[in-house]
Amino acid sequence: MEIDIISFGKISEFIKNQRVDITGISDTDALKIYLEKTFPEISQMKYKLALNENLIQQNTQISGNDLVAIMPPFSGG
């Protein structure tokens, strides 16, 4: 199964926008573990995930061709 990953801010220095094969990963908790193992730099950073333009607050199922955004903390103004 493949998903598209886009990243923002400081995280984009480590994770470039890409299409990733996530065979064996079915939810956002497993994806976080995969990302932090693949890109150890982000394991020390705070970040949020958005799935198909919806900010994730709890573990969520991932399907093929989903779009996952990885975002550092941000504030409005």
N, C-alpha and C positions, 0 to 999 in steps of 0.2 A: 504494500500500500504506500502511496506517495502523498506527501502534503507539501504545500508551499510555506516557507518560513520567511518572514520579513522582520527586520530588527531596526531599532531606533536608538538614537543617542549613543552613549558610550558603548553599549552592547554591540552596535553595528561595527565596531572596530574588531570584534572577535568573531561575530557571526554575520557573514554576508548573506544577502537575500539569496535564497536557493530553494531548489526542489529536493526533498529528502525522502529516501525510502525508509519507512518506519515499520517494517515488518516486525510483528510481535509487540508493537506498542498500540494499545487500544484506548488510552485515556490520558488526560493532561498530567496526572501525577507521574505516570510512567515516562511521559515525554520530558518532564523536568529532570528526572533522573538521567535519561539519555543525554539531554543537552549538557548537563553539568559534568557528565563523564567525558563527553566528546569535546566540550569547550570548558576546561576547568577554571578559566578566568572568571566565568560568570557565577561560579558556585559561591564566591565571596560577595556578590553583588545582590542588591534587592532588585526585583523585577516582577512584572505582572505579565500574564499571558492573555491574549484576546483570541478567541476562536470565531472565525467568520464575522469579524467586526463586533463581537460581543465580549466585553471584559469578563474574565472567568473569576468567580469567587470561590468555587469549590471544584472538586474533581469532576471532569466532564468527558464523555465519550468522544473519540476522534474517529472520523470516517475518511475514506480515501478522497483525495482532492480538496480537503479542507485547507483553509488559510489560517495560519497561526502567526500572530504578531507577538514579538517579545519586546517589552517596553520597560525602560527604567522608571523610577518614580518621577512624577511630574506634578506640577501645581498649576492651577488656573489663574487667570488674572483679569 
